């Protein structure tokens, strides 16, 4: 009897993930939105900043599939271009917060003692503020703008990743293979990089996908209240702020940017659930 073929971790993950049809659909939609944002100059039917005073507040038509705003600018083109800003805020801030939080969690969980106490008290201070309020405080200190919004959203993401990785590190450093590696003199850096980090990465990846959606939502909220992207930027939250004055008159000004935010955040959450199921072997 021949032994069964051993699948690589990547192939095993794909075998599990492809069974999650809703997660696959969400990943395809995210890929399509990212593609449209990346190639906005070639996909958008109009220049997002070009005004057409003969088509002010025009409802959706074949010429303007999502209508026009109060300056006659094409809403669909502005949504496609705005995806660049909104996705950049979500992706960069989530990755930055995840990177810093992962390092903090590894150092805290491995070192213990006063280092652990100091870093966790710092996280407790950040946890004491609601996420959006903390982001508003950071932007208020740094000033409005997309770059400062990215830093603000990254800051409120750090403590969650730090706590998540710290918990995984505390468990993994007690495992037999880590103890065996320590007993033969493996360096601390190599232990963390090659033995602790790979075990903590699945949880980080899953939460990262969920955090991207939250970061996009917070970034849009900051732009909505005037602390994020500034006019004439076509960021989705700023578009919602511009359209709220025309509710009941031209509802498409808020409908389509709101749908864009809703679809992207929902897809990232569904993708996160699919990644969790595929990476968690205990659920199999």
C-alpha positions as CSV (number, residue, x, y, z in Angstrom):
1,X,0.0,0.0,0.0
2,X,1.4,3.3,-1.1
3,X,1.4,6.2,1.4
4,X,-0.9,9.1,0.5
5,X,0.7,12.1,-1.1
6,X,1.6,14.9,1.3
7,X,0.1,18.2,0.2
8,X,2.1,21.4,0.6
9,X,0.6,23.9,3.1
10,X,-0.3,26.2,0.2
11,X,-2.1,23.5,-1.7
12,X,-3.9,22.3,1.5
13,X,-5.0,25.9,2.2
14,X,-6.3,26.3,-1.4
15,X,-8.2,23.0,-1.1
16,X,-10.0,24.2,1.9
17,X,-10.5,27.8,0.8
18,X,-12.0,26.9,-2.6
19,X,-14.9,25.1,-0.8
20,X,-16.0,28.5,0.6
21,X,-17.9,29.7,-2.4
22,X,-19.0,33.0,-0.8
23,X,-15.4,33.8,0.2
24,X,-14.2,33.0,-3.3
25,X,-16.9,35.4,-4.7
26,X,-15.9,38.1,-2.2
27,X,-12.2,37.7,-3.2
28,X,-13.2,38.0,-6.9
29,X,-15.2,41.2,-6.2
30,X,-12.3,42.7,-4.2
31,X,-9.9,41.8,-7.0
32,X,-12.2,43.4,-9.6
33,X,-12.5,46.6,-7.5
34,X,-8.7,46.7,-6.9
35,X,-8.2,46.2,-10.7
36,X,-10.6,49.0,-11.5
37,X,-9.0,51.4,-9.1
38,X,-5.4,50.5,-10.3
39,X,-6.4,51.2,-13.9
40,X,-8.8,54.0,-13.3
41,X,-7.3,56.3,-16.0
42,X,-8.2,53.6,-18.6
43,X,-11.5,52.4,-17.1
44,X,-13.2,55.5,-15.9
45,X,-15.5,56.9,-18.7
46,X,-14.8,60.6,-17.7
47,X,-12.3,62.7,-15.9
48,X,-13.4,62.8,-12.3
49,X,-12.6,66.5,-11.9
50,X,-14.2,67.7,-15.2
51,X,-17.4,69.7,-14.6
52,X,-20.3,69.7,-17.1
53,X,-22.7,72.5,-16.3
54,X,-25.2,71.2,-18.8
55,X,-25.7,68.0,-16.7
56,X,-26.0,69.2,-13.1
57,X,-27.5,66.7,-10.7
58,X,-28.5,64.4,-13.6
59,X,-30.1,61.1,-12.6
60,X,-28.5,57.8,-13.8
61,X,-28.6,57.6,-17.6
62,X,-26.8,55.6,-20.3
63,X,-24.4,58.5,-20.6
64,X,-23.8,58.7,-16.9
65,X,-24.6,55.3,-15.4
66,X,-24.4,56.6,-11.8
67,X,-25.6,60.1,-12.6
68,X,-23.7,63.4,-12.0
69,X,-23.1,65.6,-9.0
70,X,-23.8,69.3,-8.4
71,X,-20.9,70.3,-10.7
72,X,-21.9,67.8,-13.4
73,X,-19.0,65.5,-12.6
74,X,-19.6,61.8,-13.4
75,X,-20.3,59.9,-10.2
76,X,-19.2,56.5,-11.6
77,X,-15.8,57.9,-12.6
78,X,-15.4,59.6,-9.2
79,X,-16.2,56.3,-7.5
80,X,-13.6,54.4,-9.6
81,X,-10.9,57.0,-8.9
82,X,-12.0,57.3,-5.3
83,X,-11.4,53.6,-4.9
84,X,-7.7,54.4,-5.1
85,X,-7.8,56.6,-2.0
86,X,-10.2,54.5,0.0
87,X,-8.4,51.2,-0.7
88,X,-5.0,52.9,0.0
89,X,-6.3,54.0,3.4
90,X,-7.6,50.6,4.2
91,X,-4.7,48.5,2.9
92,X,-1.8,50.7,4.1
93,X,-3.2,51.5,7.5
94,X,-4.1,47.9,8.2
95,X,-0.8,46.6,7.1
96,X,1.1,49.3,9.0
97,X,-0.9,48.6,12.2
98,X,-0.6,44.9,11.7
99,X,3.2,45.1,11.2
100,X,3.8,47.3,14.3
101,X,1.3,45.4,16.4
102,X,2.9,42.0,15.4
103,X,6.3,43.2,16.5
104,X,4.9,44.5,19.8
105,X,3.1,41.2,20.4
106,X,6.1,39.1,19.6
107,X,8.4,41.1,21.9
108,X,5.9,41.3,24.7
109,X,4.9,37.6,24.6
110,X,8.5,36.4,24.4
111,X,10.2,38.8,26.8
112,X,7.6,38.8,29.6
113,X,8.4,40.8,32.8
114,X,8.5,44.5,32.7
115,X,8.7,44.7,28.9
116,X,5.4,42.8,28.7
117,X,3.8,44.9,31.4
118,X,5.0,48.2,29.7
119,X,3.8,47.3,26.2
120,X,0.4,45.9,27.4
121,X,-0.2,49.0,29.5
122,X,0.4,51.1,26.4
123,X,-2.1,49.0,24.6
124,X,-4.6,49.4,27.5
125,X,-4.3,53.2,27.1
126,X,-5.1,52.9,23.4
127,X,-8.0,50.5,24.1
128,X,-9.4,53.1,26.6
129,X,-10.5,55.2,23.6
130,X,-13.1,54.1,21.1
131,X,-11.4,53.5,17.7
132,X,-13.0,56.3,15.8
133,X,-12.5,58.8,18.7
134,X,-8.8,57.8,18.8
135,X,-8.5,58.3,15.1
136,X,-10.2,61.7,15.3
137,X,-7.7,62.7,18.1
138,X,-4.7,61.7,16.0
139,X,-5.9,63.5,12.9
140,X,-6.7,66.6,15.0
141,X,-3.1,66.6,16.2
142,X,-1.5,65.9,12.8
143,X,-4.0,67.9,10.7
144,X,-6.5,66.8,8.0
145,X,-5.3,64.8,5.0
146,X,-5.2,61.3,3.6
147,X,-1.7,60.6,4.8
148,X,-2.6,61.6,8.4
149,X,-5.8,59.5,8.2
150,X,-3.6,56.5,7.3
151,X,-1.5,57.0,10.4
152,X,-4.6,57.6,12.5
153,X,-6.3,54.4,11.4
154,X,-3.0,52.5,11.8
155,X,-2.6,53.7,15.4
156,X,-6.0,52.4,16.5
157,X,-5.2,49.0,14.8
158,X,-1.9,48.4,16.6
159,X,-3.2,47.3,20.1
160,X,-5.5,44.7,18.7
161,X,-2.8,43.0,16.7
162,X,-0.4,43.3,19.6
163,X,-2.8,41.5,22.0
164,X,-3.6,38.9,19.3
165,X,0.0,38.0,18.6
166,X,1.0,38.2,22.3
167,X,-1.5,35.5,23.1
168,X,-0.3,33.3,20.3
169,X,3.3,33.8,21.4
170,X,2.6,32.9,25.0
171,X,1.1,29.6,23.8
172,X,3.7,28.8,21.2
173,X,6.8,29.4,23.3
174,X,5.6,26.6,25.6
175,X,5.3,24.0,22.8
176,X,7.7,21.1,22.7
177,X,9.4,22.0,19.4
178,X,10.2,25.5,20.6
179,X,11.6,24.1,23.9
180,X,13.6,21.6,21.9
181,X,15.0,24.4,19.7
182,X,16.0,26.4,22.7
183,X,17.7,23.4,24.3
184,X,20.0,23.0,21.3
185,X,21.0,26.7,21.4
186,X,18.9,28.2,18.6
187,X,19.2,32.0,18.9
188,X,16.3,34.1,20.2
189,X,15.9,35.9,16.9
190,X,15.7,32.7,14.9
191,X,13.3,31.2,17.4
192,X,10.9,34.1,17.0
193,X,11.3,34.4,13.2
194,X,11.2,30.7,12.3
195,X,9.1,29.1,15.0
196,X,6.9,31.6,16.8
197,X,5.9,34.0,13.9
198,X,4.7,31.2,11.5
199,X,2.4,29.9,14.1
200,X,0.9,33.4,14.8
201,X,0.6,34.4,11.2
202,X,-2.7,32.6,10.4
203,X,-4.6,34.6,13.1
204,X,-2.9,37.8,11.9
205,X,-3.8,37.2,8.3
206,X,-7.5,36.5,9.2
207,X,-7.7,39.6,11.3
208,X,-5.9,41.7,8.8
209,X,-8.6,41.0,6.2
210,X,-11.3,42.0,8.7
211,X,-9.3,45.1,9.7
212,X,-9.0,46.4,6.2
213,X,-12.8,46.7,5.9
214,X,-12.9,48.5,9.3
215,X,-10.1,50.8,8.2
216,X,-11.9,51.7,5.0
217,X,-15.0,52.5,7.0
218,X,-13.1,54.6,9.6
219,X,-11.3,56.4,6.8
220,X,-14.6,57.2,5.0
221,X,-16.0,58.4,8.3
222,X,-13.1,60.8,8.9
223,X,-13.5,62.2,5.3
224,X,-17.2,62.5,5.9
225,X,-16.7,64.9,8.8
226,X,-14.0,66.8,7.0
227,X,-10.8,65.4,8.6
228,X,-9.8,63.1,5.8
229,X,-9.5,63.7,2.0
230,X,-10.2,67.3,1.1
231,X,-12.2,68.6,-1.9
232,X,-12.1,68.1,-4.8
233,X,-10.9,64.6,-3.9
234,X,-13.3,61.8,-5.0
235,X,-12.8,59.7,-1.8
236,X,-16.0,57.8,-1.0
237,X,-16.5,59.4,2.4
238,X,-16.0,62.8,1.0
239,X,-18.5,62.0,-1.8
240,X,-21.1,61.1,0.9
241,X,-20.4,64.4,2.6
242,X,-20.9,66.3,-0.6
243,X,-24.2,64.5,-1.4
244,X,-25.9,64.8,2.0
245,X,-27.1,68.3,1.1
246,X,-29.1,66.9,-1.8
247,X,-30.9,64.0,-0.1
248,X,-34.4,63.9,-1.4
249,X,-33.4,65.8,-4.5
250,X,-30.6,63.8,-6.0
251,X,-30.3,60.6,-3.8
252,X,-27.9,59.0,-6.2
253,X,-25.1,61.3,-4.9
254,X,-25.1,59.3,-1.7
255,X,-26.5,56.0,-2.9
256,X,-23.6,54.9,-5.1
257,X,-20.7,55.9,-2.9
258,X,-22.5,54.3,0.1
259,X,-23.0,51.1,-2.0
260,X,-19.3,51.1,-2.8
261,X,-18.3,51.3,0.9
262,X,-20.9,48.7,1.8
263,X,-19.8,46.2,-0.9
264,X,-16.1,46.5,-0.2
265,X,-16.4,46.3,3.6
266,X,-18.8,43.3,3.3
267,X,-16.5,41.5,0.9
268,X,-13.5,41.9,3.2
269,X,-15.5,40.6,6.1
270,X,-16.7,37.6,4.1
271,X,-13.1,37.0,2.9
272,X,-11.9,37.1,6.5
273,X,-14.4,34.4,7.5
274,X,-13.4,32.2,4.6
275,X,-9.7,32.6,5.5
276,X,-10.4,31.8,9.1
277,X,-12.2,28.6,8.2
278,X,-9.5,27.6,5.7
279,X,-6.6,28.3,8.1
280,X,-8.1,26.8,11.3
281,X,-7.5,23.1,11.1
282,X,-9.6,22.5,14.2
283,X,-12.7,23.4,12.2
284,X,-12.0,20.7,9.6
